[in-house]
Each structure stands twice: as structure tokens, then as C-alpha cells.
Amino acid sequence: MTVYFDPRKANKPVEEMTEEEKNQELGKQAVQAIANLTLSPLVLMLVWNACIPGIFGLATLGYWSAMGLYIVSRILLRKYD
């Protein structure tokens, strides 16, 4: 059995979606946003603490410091599609 991604299904316009499909899409977006907001600062913290203190002698970051740095960088470096 072959499972593949059908690009035609992903490009379905919002007007043609049923209410259930709209709710599923909104749920996916919410889960992705929460996961991104939770995991991105964690990855930033781990990479920073593995590299920066040894190379430059700067302090290590905690999770909330990494969260603040992540938010500031998202504000300053936002890409507009």
C-alpha cells in the first residue's frame, strides 16, 4: 500500500471546504502554533548553551530567556509573505 501526499487536497479553497474541514484546518493551525511557540525556544536554548558559552564566554540561557530572545527575534526579523 502506498501513501502519498496529494497536493490537490491541500490547495482546496476555503469557500469549498465543509465546516468540518474548516474546523480541522483551524485545529491543525492551533496545534502547529503552540508546538512552534513551545519547541522553538527550547531548540534555541539547547543550541545556544552548546555553542555560545564555549566560544564567546557568554552566559547560558534558561528556557524563559530563550523565549524572550525568540520573541524579540520574531518581531525584528519577521518575513512577510
C-alpha positions in Angstrom: 0.0 0.0 0.0 1.4 3.4 -1.0 0.6 6.5 1.0 1.5 9.8 -0.6 0.7 13.5 -0.3 -2.0 14.7 -2.7 -1.2 18.4 -3.4 -4.6 19.0 -4.9 -6.3 18.3 -1.5 -4.0 20.9 0.3 -4.8 23.7 -2.2 -8.6 23.5 -1.7 -10.1 27.0 -1.4 -11.7 28.0 1.9 -15.0 28.6 0.1 -15.2 24.9 -1.0 -14.4 23.5 2.5 -17.1 22.0 4.6 -17.5 23.1 8.2 -15.7 20.0 9.5 -12.7 20.6 7.2 -12.5 24.2 8.3 -12.5 23.1 11.9 -9.8 20.5 11.2 -7.7 23.1 9.5 -8.1 25.6 12.3 -7.2 22.8 14.8 -4.0 22.0 12.8 -3.0 25.6 12.7 -3.6 26.0 16.5 -1.5 22.8 17.3 1.3 24.0 15.0 1.4 27.4 16.6 1.5 26.0 20.1 4.2 23.5 19.2 6.2 26.2 17.4 5.9 28.5 20.4 7.0 25.7 22.8 9.7 23.9 20.9 11.5 26.8 19.1 12.8 28.4 22.3 13.8 25.0 23.6 15.9 24.4 20.5 17.3 27.9 20.7 18.3 27.3 24.3 20.0 24.0 23.6 21.9 25.3 20.6 22.9 28.5 22.4 24.1 26.6 25.5 26.0 24.1 23.4 27.9 26.7 21.4 28.0 30.2 22.6 29.4 29.9 26.2 32.3 27.8 25.0 33.1 30.0 22.0 32.5 33.5 23.3 32.3 33.0 27.1 28.8 34.4 27.4 26.2 33.2 29.9 24.0 30.2 29.3 20.3 30.7 28.7 17.3 29.4 30.6 14.0 28.5 28.9 12.3 31.8 29.6 15.4 33.8 28.5 15.3 31.8 25.2 11.6 32.5 24.9 12.2 36.2 25.2 15.1 36.1 22.7 12.9 34.1 20.3 10.0 36.6 20.6 12.3 39.6 20.0 13.9 37.9 17.0 10.4 37.1 15.6 9.4 40.7 15.9 12.6 42.1 14.4 13.1 39.5 11.7 9.6 38.7 10.6 9.2 37.8 7.0 6.1 38.9 5.2 4.6 36.5 2.7 
